[in-house]
């Protein structure tokens, strides 16, 4: 049995689909199971912020995929699940972190991910760490301005980013959860190339058949815009650190071969992503 947290999100939803396609027994953790209906999947009640609710979810589980929501206290959510997995016994925990994961990262979420990575590594459980780069699907948040104005706004300057399609993250996770040989390993997952936001605008232009230009915003102004859209200030400030400083300064300019090494298939390109999601950018 494979327990999946975050199973209704961008990565988790695709992961659940792939696992069911592979014939795996899948259990999905949800705060309110009545609101979740996934064919071929068992849905159980549980809340990562309430550790007393997690033990039943681990009954009969041998693999767990752990993805937390965008919570300011990521570490506690991870720690609660790790403790529940330890109490359950022999569970292989596949834990998803993020780009910028390190104990000395300027990215606050990255520091929390790194601390919980250390906790998992010291737990005595089998573990695998997935550290994906920024999602190509994050561009969908700009669909309204791309559709209405022909503009992609950002704050990365000329910094290049090895963005990855979330579908490839899910494919890696499905492979790691269903095939041997991945325990005790950490993977950095990227797409096939590192691109600036201006490069991405050019690729979107080609896929959509109309001009999309990139407008670079000062980091402070970008953060103010995020807060104006209702994003909590701590989350917005952390994203400004990641995009407006770390990526802007070149810290996101890398690619790895991990996706192809694990799955046997090359990761999707930004061009492929743009073609597959063209309708979302045309009608937003």
Beta strands, then each sheet from edge to edge (+ up, - down):
strand 1: 2-4
strand 2: 26-30
strand 3: 42-45
strand 4: 63-66
strand 5: 92-96
strand 6: 126-132
strand 7: 151-154
strand 8: 185-189
strand 9: 213-216
sheet 1: 3+ 2+ 1+ 4+ 5+ 6+ 8+
sheet 2: 7+ 9+
end
